[in-house]
C-alpha cells in the first residue's frame, strides 16, 4: 500500500541492504526522486536572539530533532519529536562560536556549558508535514513537574556521578537544577502519554499527555541526588549505568508493538573504570524494561562499528572510536530492533536481533566493583572467554547511499514496512544548521 505525505505519493523506490556489519560498499538502489526533504515554514522555529557580554548576539531556532516517533494510529502526515535541554555551547568553544574567551563567559571553566537561553524548557512537538515540502509545529507540550512548572534543561547537582557547571550569557554561574533534563528520544503510547530517554542521569522518563512527569527512572542510588526535583524519581536502572560518560547517557528508545516493553541504549560505552576505557571500548549496554511490572528485565551487549567504516566522517580527519555512538532505536518485531549508529555525517541503520544475545542483567557485570569491567573487554573475548553473546546486527541502510540526508540524524519514524522518516538535530542553529525531515521509501519491506 502506498503512503501519501502531504499530497505526494511515496512510492517503493529504495532497497534495503542485506550486508553484515562492516560491509559498507553496497548501494541502496534508491530512486533519488522519491526521497523527500521537508524544512520548517518561515519563522516557525524562531527562538530570537541570545545576547552575550559585550553586545555579541546569536540568532537561535528551536532544535526539535533530538528524537522522533511516528504514531501509526494517527495522522500519516504527523510526527512527534522532542528537543534536548536547550541551546548550549561548550565553554572551550566560546571563542570560536561567540568570540568571547572562556575566562569571559565561563570563569575559566573549560569543562562547563554556556546556556544562551537558560529559560528554555525541553518540549515535545507535534509536527505536521505540508504539501509544499514544509513542516509546521502544530502543538508544543512543555515538559513540567507535578505542579505544572517547566523543568528546564540546566545541569543536575549530581554527586554520585559527574556533572558540569552551567553558565548564563552574562558569564555568571547558573544554579544547578535537580529537575533539569537533557531529553533525547521519544515514544508515544496509546493512552497519550510519552516515554523519553535522557542523558544527565542517565534516565528514562514517563510523561503524561499533559506534559507533567509521572516518573523519572535513574540508576539505583542516583535518586538521592535528585530528591529536590518536584516529581517522582526512582532508582530502577542498574547502578553501574551511572558510570556513563558525561553527555553520553541514554539517547535512544523504542516500544514494543504491544506496549509491554521499552528498549533503550546508552549512547556510548561506560567510562568504567575510567574515561580512558570509554575512549577505546566498543561495548554498549542495551536495556529492556517491562512496563507492566515496572522493572528492568533485560540488558544486552551491542558492539559498535570501527570508526574507519564511517567514510564521510573520515574524509577530513581520522575519527576515533569514541566518536561512534548509538542515537536511536525502533522496534520492528519481537526481539528485532532498528538501531541508528552514527558519527555525524555518516549514519548506519542496523537490523538487530536480540533472540540469541546473552541477558547480563543482575550478573556480576552490573556490579560496580567487577574487574575487569565489561567496557574494558576485547570484543573477540566476549563469547570465547566470558560466555557473552552480543546482539547480532545486519546492515539495513546507510546514509551515504541515501541522497539529501542531513548530518547528525537522531530521530527515526517507521511509517510502515516500506517507509521511513528521519529527523536531524540542528543544535538550535548555533552553527547555522537547519532542521530537516526526510522521508525515504524502500523497495523491500523492513519486516
TORTILUM-598165 format. One record per atom (N, C-alpha, C): y, x, z. Coordinates in steps of 0.001 Angstrom, whole numbers, padded with zeros to 6 digits, always signed. Example, Ala and Ser with C-alpha at 12.3 -4.5 7.8 and 13.67 -1.06 7.14 Angstrom:
<atoms>
-005690+013190+007800;-004500+012300+007800;-003300+013200+007800;-002250+012850+007080;-001060+013670+007140;+000030+012900+007870;
</atoms>
This chain:
<atoms>
-001190+000848+000000;+000000+000000+000000;+001238+000881+000000;+002188+000555-000875;+003438+001302-000882;+004305+000887+000291;+005009+001846+000865;+006022+001548+001860;+007373+001633+001182;+008299+000759+001544;+009645+000818+000981;+010636+001197+002061;+011482+002152+001755;+012510+002595+002680;+013861+002315+002061;+014604+001457+002734;+015974+001167+002313;+016045+000839+000831;+015113+000014+000345;+015132-000443-001033;+014493+000499-002020;+013959+001646-001584;+013354+002609-002503;+011880+002727-002211;+011040+002547-003215;+009603+002674-003000;+009231+004140-002856;+008423+004438-001850;+007906+005788-001673;+006485+005806-002214;+006295+006439-003324;+005000+006466-003977;+004163+007606-003441;+002862+007549-003668;+001970+008627-003238;+002214+009828-004119;+003000+010763-003629;+003426+011839-004500;+003098+013230-004021;+002301+013415-002953;+002045+014761-002463;+000698+014869-001812;+000021+015981-002020;-001319+016166-001453;-001273+016995-000193;-002123+016654+000745;-002281+017486+001936;-003077+018728+001590;-002776+019796+002277;-003586+020988+002159;-004846+020818+002983;-005893+021483+002623;-007138+021450+003398;-007560+022870+003727;-006578+023642+004178;-006829+025058+004435;-007091+025305+005904;-007779+026396+006201;-007961+026798+007587;-006689+027480+008080;-006541+027577+009375;-005363+028218+009954;-005191+029615+009385;-003947+029922+008996;-003665+031247+008480;-003620+031291+006965;-004197+030279+006278;-004152+030239+004827;-002859+029573+004419;-001984+030319+003775;-000646+029791+003538;-000203+029936+002088;-001118+030061+001158;-000718+030284-000221;-000963+029082-001117;-001632+028027-000614;-001899+026866-001435;-000630+026042-001616;-000602+025252-002692;+000540+024402-002987;+000261+022978-002532;+001268+022315-001999;+001085+020951-001538;+001012+019957-002688;+001531+020346-003889;+001449+019463-005036;+002331+018233-004904;+003456+018349-004220;+004343+017217-004025;+005167+016958-005273;+005408+015684-005557;+006335+015320-006617;+007737+015388-006021;+008519+016336-006459;+009815+016603-005844;+010703+015358-005817;+010573+014490-006825;+011439+013320-006914;+011136+012273-005849;+009977+012363-005224;+009583+011359-004233;+009975+011735-002808;+010423+012953-002572;+010894+013360-001251;+012351+012919-001111;+012618+012106-000095;+013954+011543+000085;+014633+012161+001305;+015921+012443+001181;+016707+013002+002277;+017818+012025+002642;+017917+011703+003931;+018946+010804+004442;+019889+011594+005347;+021193+011398+005154;+022189+012032+006006;+023053+010968+006670;+023723+011338+007738;+024481+010374+008529;+025657+009803+007751;+025950+008520+007980;+027170+007934+007451;+028375+008690+008013;+029454+008647+007293;+030658+009379+007697;+031060+009039+009132;+031221+010060+009949;+031663+009964+011339;+030681+009255+012273;+029485+008936+011783;+028516+008206+012621;+028064+009026+013820;+028078+010347+013683;+027607+011212+014762;+028732+012022+015401;+029954+011669+015118;+031100+012451+015593;+031207+012437+017122;+031284+013625+017728;+031477+013754+019174;+032888+014207+019530;+033653+014585+018533;+035011+015053+018777;+035082+016556+018971;+036200+017010+019517;+036456+018439+019696;+036223+018862+021137;+035593+020013+021304;+035481+020643+022615;+036546+021733+022685;+037320+021750+023753;+038417+022717+023904;+038046+023770+024940;+038256+025039+024583;+037916+026159+025456;+039181+026882+025913;+039000+027836+026788;+040117+028650+027262;+040849+029279+026075;+042157+029336+026151;+042928+029982+025099;+043172+029121+023888;+042770+027841+023923;+043053+026931+022817;+041991+026857+021740;+040921+027629+021852;+039849+027576+020878;+039165+026220+020930;+038900+025603+019773;+038219+024313+019729;+036981+024400+018846;+036068+023469+019061;+034819+023428+018314;+034500+021971+018018;+034361+021642+016735;+034024+020274+016344;+032523+020074+016517;+032135+019006+017205;+030733+018757+017509;+030296+017384+017014;+028997+017259+016766;+028431+015951+016460;+027115+015763+017192;+026702+014531+017368;+025520+014221+018159;+024278+014810+017497;+023473+015519+018278;+022191+016024+017791;+021089+015047+018160;+020737+014186+017232;+019774+013113+017537;+018327+013538+017355;+018085+014751+016787;+016763+015061+016264;+015870+015955+017087;+015975+015926+018424;+015058+016743+019219;+013653+016159+019246;+013534+014883+018944;+012237+014225+018855;+012396+012953+018055;+011288+012452+017502;+011344+011234+016700;+010036+010467+016828;+010135+009152+016680;+008943+008304+016747;+009140+007091+015858;+008142+006836+014990;+008175+005644+014156;+007301+004584+014801;+007897+003440+015109;+007194+002327+015741;+006591+001452+014644;+005283+001527+014464;+004625+000819+013367;+004688-000698+013503;+004980-001184+014700;+005065-002628+014899;+006439-003182+014540;+007358-002295+014221;+008736-002718+013988;+009157-002642+012528;+010455-002552+012321;+011086-002491+011005;+010770-001146+010361;+010323-001178+009108;+009920+000072+008462;+011095+000951+008059;+012299+000462+008230;+013481+001288+007967;+014109+001828+009249;+013396+001714+010378;+013934+002115+011681;+013093+003229+012286;+013776+004201+012857;+013149+005332+013529;+013824+005504+014887;+013045+005838+015914;+013606+006133+017234;+013652+007649+017417;+014786+008141+017900;+014933+009580+018117;+015533+009828+019500;+015562+011087+019902;+016120+011445+021204;+016906+012751+021079;+017974+012839+021838;+018748+014093+021898;+018130+015007+022940;+018619+016246+023002;+018268+017101+024139;+019389+017000+025176;+019577+018042+025990;+020518+017987+027120;+021971+017874+026712;+022275+018177+025465;+023656+018125+025008;+024086+019447+024409;+025303+019523+023869;+025788+020774+023276;+025744+021905+024297;+025204+023039+023887;+025182+024189+024787;+025184+025472+023969;+025757+026502+024540;+025897+027809+023884;+025405+028877+024853;+024569+029769+024387;+024152+030888+025234;+025375+031730+025579;+025509+032062+026844;+026661+032878+027249;+026731+034194+026477;+025564+034765+026205;+025555+036043+025485;+026036+035905+024044;+026086+034654+023529;+026552+034413+022157;+027988+033907+022111;+028689+033897+023238;+030014+033277+023292;+031015+033928+022340;+030963+035239+022234;+031890+035947+021342;+031690+035509+019896;+030440+035415+019490;+030111+035047+018107;+030477+033601+017804;+030256+032696+018748;+030417+031267+018478;+031843+030794+018710;+032482+031206+019808;+033812+030683+020130;+034877+031764+020294;+034500+033011+020030;+035483+034088+020065;+035966+034476+021440;+035200+034126+022456;+035556+034482+023827;+034423+035294+024445;+034761+036273+025248;+033752+037140+025837;+032973+036412+026932;+031828+036959+027265;+031019+036402+028350;+031790+036430+029663;+032599+037440+029852;+033414+037528+031069;+034442+036399+031136;+034968+035992+029989;+035993+034957+029950;+035447+033558+030235;+034239+033267+029747;+033734+031891+029864;+032491+031750+030739;+031859+032852+031124;+030633+032761+031922;+030643+033698+033132;+031815+034185+033488;+031924+035078+034642;+030983+036280+034522;+030735+036693+033270;+029883+037849+033009;+028398+037562+033034;+028007+036323+033220;+026591+035933+033311;+025998+035742+031914;+025309+036751+031413;+024750+036689+030060;+023535+035771+029956;+022959+035388+031083;+021771+034539+031069;+022102+033050+031190;+023376+032723+031369;+023772+031338+031558;+023997+030593+030251;+024422+029324+030396;+024717+028476+029244;+026076+027820+029414;+026823+027747+028327;+028091+027034+028300;+027813+025610+027829;+028341+024628+028556;+028216+023225+028175;+029589+022739+027698;+029842+022762+026379;+031158+022382+025861;+031556+020954+026233;+030559+020063+026403;+030819+018682+026819;+029857+018344+027948;+030125+018831+029146;+029184+018642+030254;+028964+017188+030635;+029837+016303+030172;+029693+014881+030465;+028665+014211+029555;+028178+014913+028537;+027215+014305+027613;+025935+013924+028353;+025397+012752+028047;+024162+012279+028674;+023050+012193+027632;+021890+012808+027864;+020766+012667+026942;+020499+011190+026650;+020225+010881+025388;+020123+009482+024968;+019012+009273+023945;+018576+008030+023878;+017604+007577+022882;+018372+006801+021815;+018019+007002+020550;+018740+006376+019451;+017803+005556+018574;+018258+004370+018233;+017578+003560+017221;+018317+003798+015918;+017632+004417+014967;+018256+004891+013732;+017787+004034+012560;+018717+003579+011749;+018367+002773+010579;+018642+003543+009292;+017653+003546+008379;+017814+004149+007057;+018420+003128+006100;+019397+003566+005327;+020121+002679+004419;+019743+002919+002965;+019991+001919+002074;+019627+002061+000659;+020326+003205-000052;+021487+003649+000472;+022243+004710-000201;+021885+006108+000319;+020698+006239+000937;+020228+007528+001472;+021111+008062+002599;+021694+007142+003359;+022378+007492+004597;+021600+006864+005759;+021952+007278+006978;+021401+006597+008141;+022527+006306+009122;+022291+005313+009964;+023282+004917+010959;+022603+004746+012308;+023368+004944+013384;+022864+004701+014734;+023060+003210+015031;+021955+002486+015127;+022016+001049+015365;+022164+000730+016849;+021601+001594+017707;+021682+001374+019140;+021539+002699+019867;+022317+002898+020919;+022209+004084+021775;+021815+003645+023172;+020745+004250+023689;+020254+003949+025028;+020450+005199+025877;+021443+005171+026760;+021742+006326+027603;+020720+006392+028738;+020114+007555+028927;+019107+007722+029981;+019814+007794+031325;+019357+006975+032271;+020066+006852+033537;+019113+006849+034728;+019676+006992+035937;+018867+006961+037149;+018640+005508+037579;+018062+005318+038762;+017709+003957+039180;+018936+003069+039410;+020100+003690+039610;+021327+002919+039829;+022067+002602+038542;+021580+003158+037423;+022250+002975+036150;+023244+004063+035812;+023315+005094+036633;+024217+006224+036390;+023587+007181+035380;+024283+007538+034291;+023728+008508+033333;+023327+009800+034031;+022166+010353+033662;+021653+011517+034385;+022294+012836+033964;+022804+012918+032762;+023396+014167+032299;+022358+015220+031946;+022835+016358+031456;+021923+017385+030987;+022111+018745+031624;+022910+018822+032688;+023181+020106+033335;+021955+020590+034107;+021787+021895+034191;+020611+022555+034748;+020206+022062+036134;+018886+022076+036371;+018324+021701+037679;+018418+022846+038687;+018541+022529+039986;+018566+023563+041038;+017145+023955+041450;+016430+024602+040561;+015024+024931+040800;+014887+026208+041620;+014001+026165+042594;+013732+027328+043438;+012329+027877+043213;+011391+027012+042839;+010010+027439+042651;+009739+027963+041243;+010715+027824+040383;+010648+028431+039056;+012070+028827+038674;+012229+029508+037570;+013566+030000+037215;+014420+028912+036576;+015706+029077+036675;+016665+028165+036073;+017838+028996+035559;+018915+028349+035150;+020074+029089+034648;+021351+028385+035078;+022394+029159+035282;+023677+028578+035644;+024335+027963+034412;+025096+026913+034673;+025815+026220+033607;+027313+026402+033803;+028047+026561+032685;+029492+026817+032746;+030248+025808+031896;+031400+025417+032385;+032256+024469+031670;+033079+025216+030632;+033741+024514+029715;+034566+025179+028699;+035710+026017+029272;+036131+025705+030506;+037222+026491+031092;+036720+027727+031837;+035390+027953+031805;+034825+029146+032416;+034350+028974+033841;+034590+027813+034440;+034130+027590+035810;+032645+027230+035817;+031980+027533+036921;+030559+027209+037032;+030394+025735+037404;+029514+025067+036690;+029245+023655+036949;+028223+023523+038078;+028353+022517+038912;+027321+022292+039929;+026008+021897+039278;+024905+022416+039803;+023605+022052+039266;+023280+020603+039604;+022386+020022+038810;+022056+018611+038979;+020545+018427+039063;+020065+017845+040170;+018638+017564+040308;+018188+016501+039316;+019116+015671+038866;+018779+014589+037941;+018805+015028+036485;+019445+016159+036182;+019657+016585+034802;+018374+016764+034016;+018422+016425+032726;+017250+016506+031851;+017566+017250+030569;+016582+017994+030097;+016638+018588+028760;+015516+017943+027958;+015751+016715+027511;+014730+015925+026822;+014423+016481+025439;+013190+016257+024977;+012775+016836+023708;+011971+015914+022789;+010908+015271+023287;+010061+014440+022434;+010075+013008+022933;+009664+012075+022070;+009734+010660+022410;+008568+009899+021812;+008025+008942+022572;+007134+007910+022039;+007588+006584+022632;+007332+005507+021903;+007718+004161+022342;+006451+003339+022533;+006368+002634+023662;+005214+001788+023939;+005512+000341+023537;+004454-000456+023454;+004597-001842+023011;+005383-002696+024004;+005494-002263+025273;+006273-003012+026254;+007763-002698+026185;+008153-001847+025225;+009560-001496+025037;+010009-000275+025797;+009158+000252+026675;+009509+001469+027419;+009214+002706+026582;+009695+003842+027049;+009543+005109+026336;+008934+006159+027266;+008249+007116+026671;+007873+008349+027363;+008553+009501+026642;+009108+010412+027423;+009809+011574+026888;+009213+012847+027467;+009312+013928+026714;+008986+015246+027277;+010290+015951+027603;+010185+016999+028440;+011397+017621+028981;+011119+019085+029290;+012147+019930+029122;+011942+021378+029221;+012285+021989+030576;+013209+021433+031325;+013623+022087+032564;+012457+022262+033533;+011696+021204+033751;+010669+021190+034805;+009548+022206+034644;+008692+022060+033664;+008755+021047+032609;+008289+019693+033111;+008616+018633+032361;+008332+017283+032821;+007878+016384+031683;+007230+015266+032080;+007107+014101+031214;+007758+012954+031969;+008437+012073+031250;+009316+011087+031881;+009074+009709+031302;+008883+008720+032167;+008767+007325+031754;+010127+006669+031913;+010637+006100+030819;+011958+005480+030794;+011805+004013+030405;+012404+003118+031164;+012329+001698+030873;+013111+001325+029633;+012892+000098+029163;+013588-000389+027976;+015093-000456+028194;+015528-000445+029476;+016951-000457+029785;+017541+000942+029930;+016722+001970+029721;+017195+003347+029796;+017037+003985+031157;+016659+003217+032180;+016516+003769+033533;+015169+004472+033699;+015206+005614+034379;+013998+006405+034584;+013093+005709+035600;+011847+005504+035198;+010840+004914+036073;+010161+006010+036891;+009845+007130+036213;+009176+008238+036898;+009337+009518+036080;+009586+010597+036779;+009580+011928+036171;+008431+012710+036794;+007545+013219+035960;+006332+013892+036426;+006450+015377+036142;+006329+016197+037189;+006540+017637+037112;+005316+018376+037640;+005255+019702+037490;+004159+020466+038095;+004120+020280+039607;+002922+020193+040156;+002742+019950+041590;+003556+020942+042417;+004326+020439+043361;+005158+021261+044225;+006612+021301+043798;+006869+021129+042505;+008237+021237+041991;+009080+020008+042345;+008407+018912+042689;+009148+017697+043041;+010058+017918+044248;+009718+018892+045086;+010546+019187+046261;+011931+019691+045851;+011992+020441+044756;+013273+020975+044291;+014170+019880+043709;+013579+018737+043353;+014315+017672+042669;+014457+016430+043536;+014337+016611+044842;+014353+015483+045771;+015671+014708+045740;+016752+015348+045320;+018052+014675+045331;+018331+013864+044066;+017395+013894+043115;+017550+013047+041921;+017417+011585+042348;+018247+010722+041810;+018204+009307+042184;+017212+008548+041318;+016028+009087+041234;+014897+008428+040578;+013622+009056+041123;+012479+008471+040821;+011198+008924+041367;+010720+010187+040656;+010407+011218+041423;+009859+012465+040885;+008515+012717+041570;+007456+012896+040781;+006122+013145+041334;+005516+014410+040732;+004700+015100+041498;+004093+016357+041056;+002649+016160+040626;+002444+015713+039396;+001104+015400+038903;+000607+016356+037814;+001457+017245+037357;+001034+018241+036372;+000469+019443+037114;-000398+020236+036452;-000911+021445+037120;+000227+022335+037603;+000119+022841+038811;+001209+023628+039396;+001538+024866+038574;+000534+025425+037886;+000759+026635+037108;+001723+026402+035946;+001911+025140+035543;+002817+024849+034431;+004266+025201+034772;+004598+025330+036050;+005970+025718+036374;+006253+027176+036025;+005225+027888+035575;+005398+029256+035083;+005899+029271+033636;+006294+028104+033158;+006805+028056+031782;+007958+029032+031597;+008077+029594+030402;+009227+030427+030087;+010470+029542+030089;+011551+030006+030663;+012788+029236+030703;+013161+028760+029299;+013479+027470+029166;+013804+026824+027888;+012623+026738+026930;+011428+026905+027424;+010215+026722+026618;+009244+025807+027384;+009743+024655+027800;+008928+023710+028545;+008087+022831+027641;+008053+021523+027917;+007264+020583+027116;+008164+020003+026042;+007875+020304+024790;+008738+019867+023691;+008046+018884+022760;+006832+018455+023085;+006092+017602+022164;+005353+016518+022926;+005098+015384+022238;+004394+014293+022899;+003830+013331+021862;+002637+012793+022152;+002008+011773+021312;+001363+010742+022225;+001178+009533+021717;+000489+008486+022465;-000655+007970+021604;-001801+007703+022238;-002964+007211+021501;-002706+005796+020983;-003446+005411+019967;-003248+004102+019350;-003419+002943+020309;-004295+003084+021302;-004500+002028+022300;-003560+002151+023495;-002670+003129+023462;-001678+003402+024510;-002320+003720+025863;-003527+004241+025830;-004194+004643+027075;-003857+006074+027476;-003521+006925+026489;-003339+008347+026780;-002061+008895+026166;-001418+009787+026911;-000370+010642+026365;-000948+012022+026121;-000489+012679+025057;-000816+014075+024787;+000504+014834+024701;+000553+016010+025273;+001787+016797+025248;+001433+018268+025367;+002288+019102+024828;+002022+020534+024821;+003232+021298+025306;+002975+022388+026025;+004048+023348+026275;+004489+023934+024948;+005747+024278+024865;+006277+024828+023624;+005720+026220+023328;+005466+026974+024383;+005068+028374+024256;+004052+028724+025345;+003450+029893+025266;+002580+030352+026352;+003344+030449+027663;+002640+030342+028768;+003262+030510+030072;+003683+031966+030283;+004756+032153+031031;+005185+033502+031426;+004417+033855+032694;+003124+034032+032531;+002236+034212+033680;+001267+035355+033416;+001359+036455+034146;+002109+036603+035389;+003589+036938+035212;+004022+037241+033973;+005418+037629+033794;+005851+037405+032352;+007126+037672+032095;+007676+037481+030765;+007072+038379+029708;+006643+039546+030102;+006011+040462+029154;+004735+039850+028581;+003984+039150+029422;+002764+038481+028974;+003106+037367+027995;+004109+036573+028329;+004544+035474+027454;+004902+035969+026051;+005581+037085+025977;+006048+037587+024680;+004911+037905+023724;+003765+038298+024268;+002645+038720+023416;+001585+037641+023233;+001578+036653+024099;+000489+035676+024113;+000566+034694+022948;-000626+034204+022544;-000736+033156+021519;-001338+031878+022103;-001536+031842+023411;-002310+030772+024045;-001380+029743+024693;-001420+028517+024172;-000575+027418+024638;-001466+026335+025260;-000967+025710+026321;-001699+024636+027001;-001264+023271+026478;-002245+022421+026193;-002022+021067+025699;-002635+020091+026701;-001850+019122+027182;-002309+018223+028227;-002627+016822+027738;-003488+016132+028484;-003831+014732+028234;-003634+013966+029543;-002872+012863+029477;-002518+012093+030672;-002980+010657+030500;-003727+010154+031485;-004236+008788+031454;-003150+007852+031992;-002621+006987+031133;-001520+006118+031527;-001963+005015+032483;-003189+004577+032387;-003677+003520+033273;-003949+004062+034674;-004533+005263+034743;-004833+005869+036035;-003650+006640+036615;-002683+006982+035772;-001523+007732+036230;-001849+009150+036660;-002678+009842+035868;-003048+011209+036240;-003479+011997+035010;-003422+013307+035134;-003929+014203+034094;-005446+014089+034022;-005981+014043+032797;-007435+014015+032616;-007924+015105+031668;-007006+015826+031038;-007421+016865+030114;-006386+017960+029968;-006858+019170+029732;-005995+020326+029473;-006769+021249+028541;-006176+021552+027397;-006893+022268+026351;-006076+023469+025870;-006755+024391+025203;-006108+025587+024677;-005828+025414+023193;-004578+025628+022815;-004150+025649+021417;-003680+027069+021127;-004148+027631+020009;-003819+029013+019656;-002765+029041+018548;-001657+029707+018808;-000575+029835+017838;-000935+030794+016712;-000326+030568+015545;-000483+031488+014426;+000288+032781+014684;-000031+033793+013904;+000725+035044+013956;+002089+034845+013296;+003124+035485+013777;+004472+035262+013240;+004630+035679+011779;+003838+036637+011331;+003947+037106+009946;+003574+036031+008926;+002860+034983+009360;+002429+033947+008425;+003533+032930+008122;+004654+032996+008835;+005791+032113+008570;+006724+032848+007611;+006443+032705+006344;+007035+033581+005325;+008562+033500+005269;+009109+032292+005226;+010563+032144+005079;+011309+032776+006244;+010732+032748+007433;+011392+033311+008605;+011338+034822+008649;+010492+035428+007839;+010336+036880+007843;+011059+037567+006694;+011815+036816+005912;+012468+037402+004744;+013570+038389+005116;+014298+038103+006199;+015415+038966+006574;+015095+039904+007717;+014167+039480+008592;+013773+040364+009690;+012367+040014+010133;+011709+040970+010729;+010345+040750+011209;+010388+039899+012467;+009671+038788+012446;+009672+037892+013592;+008614+038286+014615;+008873+037909+015877;+007994+038266+016986;+007065+037102+017329;+005995+037411+018055;+005069+036361+018462;+005777+035286+019290;+006720+035678+020120;+007427+034711+020967;+008339+033788+020175;+008545+034050+018878;+009337+033151+018045;+008550+031915+017626;+007223+031981+017697;+006360+030876+017258;+006234+029864+018386;+006345+028584+018067;+006336+027558+019115;+005776+026240+018584;+005328+025391+019503;+004891+024032+019179;+006045+023088+019494;+006477+022298+018499;+007648+021444+018702;+007353+019952+018636;+006161+019544+018205;+005862+018116+018171;+004374+017865+018015;+003926+016721+018509;+002567+016223+018321;+002646+014791+017815;+001633+014384+017059;+001470+012979+016709;-000019+012652+016732;-000351+011497+017282;-001740+011038+017357;-002156+010472+016001;-003343+010849+015521;-003859+010317+014256;-005094+009460+014465;-005994+009901+015346;-007251+009209+015615;-007791+009786+016922;-008809+009164+017550;-009356+009731+018784;-009688+011215+018637;-009150+012024+019536;-009348+013484+019574;-008703+014224+018414;-007879+013543+017628;-007223+014191+016481;-005714+014021+016561;-005019+015153+016487;-003568+015169+016572;-002980+015895+015373;-001759+015550+015013;-000976+016333+014069;-000019+017172+014898;-000068+018498+014734;+000730+019421+015545;+001748+020131+014662;+002996+020123+015082;+004070+020820+014382;+004250+022182+015033;+003978+023223+014277;+004110+024606+014735;+005140+025293+013843;+006113+025975+014439;+007210+026478+013627;+007825+027744+014200;+008666+028361+013375;+009660+029304+013889;+011010+028602+013723;+011646+028728+012570;+012885+027994+012344;+012934+027472+010914;+012875+028389+009956;+012944+027987+008562;+011602+027503+008029;+010545+027933+008653;+009203+027596+008192;+008479+026772+009250;+007878+025666+008814;+007180+024753+009720;+005811+024430+009145;+004791+024519+009996;+003430+024151+009596;+002999+022908+010365;+002218+022076+009702;+001691+020866+010317;+000172+020956+010295;-000415+021011+011485;-001847+021203+011618;-002546+019937+012089;-003672+019635+011454;-004579+018629+011966;-005441+019318+013025;-005392+018822+014246;-006063+019474+015370;-007133+018557+015947;-008332+019113+016130;-009480+018378+016661;-009776+018880+018080;-009709+017965+019055;-009968+018325+020452;-011398+018033+020888;-012213+017458+020005;-013519+016947+020428;-014449+018027+020961;-014328+019250+020461;-015193+020338+020918;-014468+021341+021803;-013200+021078+022085;-012408+022017+022893;-012788+021891+024364;-012710+023002+025076;-013043+023031+026500;-011908+022447+027338;-012256+021527+028232;-011287+020955+029153;-011181+021881+030370;-010049+022568+030499;-009882+023545+031582;-009144+022964+032785;-008883+021639+032774;-008155+021024+033869;-008865+021247+035201;-008115+021606+036223;-008619+021836+037583;-009622+022978+037675;-009675+023806+036644;-010524+025001+036662;-009739+026148+037286;-010379+027279+037529;-009632+028445+038049;-008436+028845+037189;-008452+028486+035894;-007327+028838+035013;-006057+028111+035410;-006161+027055+036231;-004982+026343+036705;-004458+026888+038038;-005145+027871+038575;-004707+028467+039838;-003673+029561+039567;-002566+029501+040280;-001513+030498+040075;-001969+031901+040468;-002958+031982+041330;-003458+033284+041791;-004541+033859+040884;-004971+033106+039862;-006042+033556+038971;-005621+034808+038203;-006494+035799+038211;-006233+037035+037470;-007534+037516+036813;-007529+037815+035512;-006370+037743+034619;-005965+036294+034357;-004725+036089+033973;-004239+034749+033669;-004675+034347+032262;-004646+033056+032002;-005020+032562+030675;-004110+033153+029601;-002816+033233+029875;-001863+033752+028893;-002123+035199+028512;-002756+035955+029408;-002964+037378+029160;-004248+037673+028376;-005049+036641+028083;-006318+036861+027388;-006111+037089+025896;-006986+037883+025306;-007032+038011+023854;-007719+036778+023282;-007219+036293+022162;-007809+035106+021543;-009284+035320+021232;-009637+036518+020779;-011028+036815+020417;-011975+036760+021609;-011417+036870+022835;-012253+036869+024032;-012389+035488+024677;-011626+034497+024186;-011609+033199+024841;-013001+032596+024984;-013726+032489+023872;-015058+031879+023933;-016125+032905+024270;-016029+034071+023662;-017086+035085+023819;-017208+035564+025261;-016094+035804+025921;-016135+036340+027276;-015907+035285+028367;-015161+034217+028022;-014746+033286+029063;-015244+031857+028848;-015945+031622+027758;-016525+030302+027514;-015514+029210+027228;-014341+029574+026719;-013299+028588+026411;-013234+028372+024901;-013601+027178+024474;-013458+026816+023059;-012065+026214+022868;-011273+026832+021998;-009927+026305+021779;-009945+025225+020706;-008874+024449+020637;-008779+023341+019695;-008875+023846+018257;-009707+023175+017471;-009846+023549+016053;-008638+023029+015287;-008063+023867+014452;-006883+023478+013679;-007100+023713+012188;-006602+022766+011401;-006698+022853+009942;-005323+022543+009360;-004836+023428+008512;-003507+023257+007944;-003459+021996+007084;-002511+021124+007424;-002371+019872+006699;-001188+019891+005738;-000089+020495+006138;+001117+020510+005326;+001974+021686+005765;+002745+022215+004824;+003560+023400+005102;+004934+023189+004502;+005984+023354+005288;+007337+023051+004825;+007758+023890+003627;+007187+025076+003495;+007582+025945+002385;+007111+025396+001044;+006245+024370+001079;+005810+023706-000148;+006422+022318-000300;+007344+021966+000612;+007995+020662+000537;+009463+020878+000191;+009930+020343-000932;+011341+020521-001280;+012248+019762-000325;+013456+020268-000143;+014524+019604+000605;+014314+019587+002123;+013344+020312+002625;+013118+020315+004070;+014176+021166+004769;+014812+020641+005822;+015808+021417+006572;+015136+022409+007509;+015919+023289+008089;+015412+024198+009113;+015305+023462+010444;+014529+024035+011346;+014373+023554+012718;+013977+022083+012785;+012917+021737+012066;+012359+020391+012153;+011679+020234+013509;+012030+019185+014264;+011458+018974+015588;+010879+017582+015800;+011119+016656+014865;+010612+015296+015044;+009742+014865+013883;+008645+014163+014202;+007740+013613+013188;+007591+012113+013429;+007689+011334+012359;+007335+009931+012401;+006216+009679+011408;+005071+009170+011878;+003991+008797+010968;+004171+007317+010635;+004598+007046+009413;+004842+005673+008973;+003519+004977+008681;+002695+005635+007884;+001335+005207+007614;+000557+006443+007186;-000687+006271+006782;-001538+007420+006468;-001019+008241+005302;-000100+007683+004505;+000388+008386+003325;+001886+008676+003359;+002539+008418+004478;+003987+008618+004527;+004405+009213+005861;+005160+010305+005795;+005671+010967+006987;+007198+010998+006955;+007792+011005+008143;+009232+011226+008292;+009442+012479+009135;+010423+013258+008806;+010765+014443+009581;+012256+014424+009917;+012593+014882+011119;+013981+014973+011560;+014217+016374+012112;+015372+016942+011802;+015692+018275+012319;+016628+018192+013516;+016623+019229+014315;+017563+019378+015421;+018706+020240+014923;+019896+019677+014834;+021034+020428+014288;+021846+021138+015364;+021367+021110+016624;+022067+021772+017739;+023511+021314+017866;+023714+020014+017650;+025030+019392+017812;+026085+019984+016880;+025633+020577+015770;+026556+021085+014763;+027342+022298+015185;+026913+022967+016247;+027656+024118+016762;+027815+025203+015698;+026762+025404+014910;+026833+026402+013835;+026950+025751+012453;+027315+024460+012436;+027591+023784+011173;+026429+023057+010523;+025261+023036+011155;+024099+022376+010563;+024253+020856+010611;+023655+020172+009634;+023656+018722+009579;+022316+018170+010059;+022351+016956+010594;+021114+016246+010885;+020631+015577+009609;+019360+015766+009303;+018763+015148+008124;+017437+014490+008485;+017167+013351+007860;+015878+012689+007958;+015233+012750+006586;+014013+013268+006531;+013319+013471+005258;+012045+012628+005246;+011858+011851+004189;+010621+011093+004038;+009752+011768+002986;+008487+011971+003328;+007559+012706+002461;+006316+011848+002201;+006104+011440+000946;+004905+010688+000606;+003746+011628+000258;+002518+011201+000506;+001340+012024+000312;+000377+011373-000678;-000297+012182-001481;-001311+011656-002389;-002560+011222-001634;-002929+012021-000650;-004146+011743+000110;-003780+011340+001529;-004484+010389+002111;-004144+009918+003462;-004419+010980+004524;-003621+010945+005572;-003812+011842+006707;-005079+011519+007479;-005409+010242+007554;-006535+009809+008358;-007134+008538+007786;
</atoms>
